[in-house]
């Protein structure tokens, strides 16, 4: 049995691999493509999502694909289903870091700390605080109360924010996908933390922005394709909403001349939320090794993706 694994994680993985497993350590896209052709197991995440998808598609014999990412938009899910390939994702690996980033986005928006930094960069002293919103007694809608959404909710509640979640099932008092739009006018913060699927693409558009309060901020730490960006630019330009904190956009990287860069009150963080930590590879390696033991023993694995649902 052969596994294709990232050379970057080799020091963490190699000492714990079982005997008899042939291992190819890739360092670039071309090497991953070459090695995955006859592999049974692959962890081929790369900086460019398209490269990851290409490598997975090239592995016609793959029995199991592991990824550190929670979002799976780079993966050819129908092809994996056709081949009978198991896909396990990285739900939980980046959850703390991403949740902290989302709360940071809310705080930055409330206090307009982006404007504070720009004022300081100009070496200007001001006594007029650009942001005067207190989180206490505000309300947040979190669309997607999975691992990340739950952590965001816990942290916001500590600030006195009233939190309402959205789940597919409506469990534990959350709203269902057919209920939240009618409640948009109730919230000061609309936070996207759901997986990207066909059902979530462009779920926030012109109608949703019109339904929000003029003081509402959109916080997106999920995927850029969940938002109709033309509608977002229009809503920001016409001040239909207060602003948007965007860790994710589409495409990524966002071209330098894209109008979303210049949209009023848009704050960008270049999809850095999950990377803003020091434990990503340690957590990813621990998860991979647990799943490797289970895979080799024919036992249930963690974070197995429903290839029909897309998460």
N, C-alpha and C positions, 0 to 999 in steps of 0.2 A: 504494500500500500504506500502511495506517495502523497506527500503534502507539500504545497507551495506556500511559503510563509515570508513575512517581511523581515529583511535583514536588520532593520532598525530594532526589532524586538528580539533578535536572536539571543542576546545575553540573558534575557528573562525567561525565554522559552526552552532553549536547547537542553539545559540540565534536567528538565523534567519530562522529556519526551520518552515514550515507551520504546523498548527494543523492537527492531524490525520495521520501524517506520522510516521510509526513505524521505529525506527532506531536501527541498530546493529553496534556497534563500534568495529572494529577488531584491534588487536594488533600484530597478527602474521599470518603466512600462514595457519596454521591449523584452526584457528578461522574464517578466511575469507572463506575457503572452506566449513566449516560447515554452516555458516550463509547465504551464497549466494544461497543455494539450493532452497529456497522459496522466494527469493528477486525479486523485480520488478526493482530496481535501484541499481547500484553498481559503486562505485569508489574504486577499489581494487588494486591500484598501490603498488608494493612492490619493494624492492631493487633488487631482482632477477627477470628479465623479465619472466623467465619460470613460476615462481610462479604466476605472474599476469595472464599469459595466462591460467594456470590451473584453477585459480579461476573464470575467465570469462567463461571458458568452462563448469564449474560445475553449472553455473546459467542457467538452462534450461528455467526458466520463465522470464528471464531478458527482460525488455522492453527498457531500456536505460543503456548504459555503458559510464561512463565518465572517461577520463584519462588526466593526466597533460602532457603526452608525446606527442610530435609531430610525432615521428616515431612509427609505428604500427606493427613492425615485430614480436612482442611478442603476438599479438592478433590473434585468430582463425577467420579471416575475412570471409571465406566461411561459417563457422558455424553460425556466427552472421547474415549473409545474409539469410541463410536458416530459421533461427528463426524469422526473421523480427525485429531484435534488432537494435536500433539506437546506433551509436557510435559517441561520440564527443571527439575530441582530444584537446591538449593543445597548438596548434599553437599560438605563440605570447607570451606565458607565459615566456619562456626562451630566447626569440629572442634577447633581448639586451645583455644579458650575453654571449650568444653563439657568437654573432657577434663581441663583444669585444675580445673574446678569439681567434677568427679567425684572427683578425687584430694583436693581440699580437703574434700569430704564425708567421705571415708575418714579423713583426718587429724582432722577435727573430732570424728568419732565415736570414734576411738581415744583421743584426749586429752580428750574431752567438753569441748571448748572453748566450746560453747554455755553450759555451766554455769559455766565460768571467767568468761565475760563477764557473766553474771547476778550472780555473786558480786562482781565489780568494780563493777557498777552499784549494788549495795547498799553499796559502800564497806566491804566486809568483807575482812579479811586472813585467808587460810587457809594452812595448811601441808599440808593433805590434798588431793592432786591428785585431781580427780574422775574422770579417765581415765588409766589406767596401761598401756594396751595399746601395745606396740611393733609397728610394721608388719613389722619384720624377722622372717622365717620364718613369717609368716601366709600364708594362701592366699586367692585371689580367683577367682571364677567371673564371667566377663564374657559375658553373653548378647547376642551381636551384635558380631562382630569385623570391623566395617566400618572406615571412616575414623576415627570417633571411638573405637570400641572398641580399635583397634590403638594409638592414641595413649595411651589410658588404660593399656593393658598396658605400653607402653614406660616410662611414668612410674612405675608401681607397681613394676616390676622394679628400678628404680633404688633403691627403698627396701628391696629384699630380699624382696619379696612373690612368691610362686609363683603364676603366672597360668595359668588354663585358660580357653580361649575356646569359644564355641559359634557354629557357622556352619551354614548349610543343607547344605553339601557335606561337612563334616568335613575341610576342607583343612588342611594343615600341622599335623596332630596335634590339631585342635580336636574337640570333641564335636559330634555331630549333634543335631537337635531331639528325637530319640527316646532320647538317652543321658543328658542332663544331670540329669534328675530323680533318677535312681538314685545320683547322686554328690553331691546337695545337702548331705549330712551331712559332707562333706569340707572345706567352705569357711567361712572367717571373714567374707568379704565377697561378697555376691551383687549384681552390678552390671548393671542393665538398660540396654543401649545399642542395642537392635534397633529397626528400623522398626516402626511400628504397622500391623498388617494384621489381617485376620480371624482368622488363625492365632495371633496373639500376644495377642488380647484376653483379659484375666483369666487369663493364663498362670501367674501367681503367685497361688495361692489357699490355702485351708485345708490341703489336702494338702501343698503345698509348704512352708508355714510349719511344719507338724508335722515335716517331714523335715529341716529346718535345725537346726543346733545352737542351744542357748539363748543362745550368745554371738555369734551371727551378726547382722550388720547388712545391711539391704537399702539399696542406693543406686540411686535411680531418676532418671536424666537422659534418659530416652527419652520415654515417654508415660504419662500417668496411667491410661489404660484397660488397660494391661498387668497391673495389679494389681487383684484383688478387694478393694476398700477396706474392705468390711465385715469380711472375713477378716483384713485387716491390722490394723484397729482391735482386733479380738478377740485377735489374736496379741500385739499390744503391751500390751493391758490385762492379759492373763494371763501376760505375760512369757515367751511361747514363743520369742521372738527378743529380741535385745538392744535393737534400735531400728531406725529408718528415717530416712535422709536423703532428702528428697523435693523435688527441683527441679520435678517435675511431679505434678499430681493431676488428678482429674476431679470436678466441672467446674472450669474456670478462668474467672474467679477463683473460689476456694473460698469459699462463703458464710461469713460471720462466725460463724454458729452451727453450722457443720458439726462433728461430733464428732472428725474427724481432727485438727483444730487442738489438741484437748485430749488426744489419745491420748498415753500415757506414752512418753517417749523418741522422739518424732517431731520431726524438725528440718525446717523448711520454708524454701525459698529462692525461692518464687514465680516459677518459670520464668525466672530471671534469667541462667542459665548462658550462653546464646548471646549475650545482650546485654552481657555483661561484657567488652567489648573496644572498641577504638577504630577497628578496621579493617573492620568488617562491610560498610559501604557501598562502600568502596574495592574489597574483594574481590568483592562482588556485582556491581559495575559492570564490573569487568574480565572476569568470567565472562560477563555478559550481552553485552558487546561482542564477545567472541570468538565466542559462539554466534550473534550477529546476523550477523557476517561469514559464518559457515558457512551459516546459514539462507539468506541472500540469494544465496549462491553454489551452493546445493544440495549442500553438503558435509556430512560427518558432524558432529554436534554433541556437545558434552560433557554428561554427566549426564542423558541421555535416560532417562525413567522407563518401566519395564515396567508398563503400565497394568493388566495382569492380576495381576502379582505385588504391585503397590502400592508399589514402590520402585525 
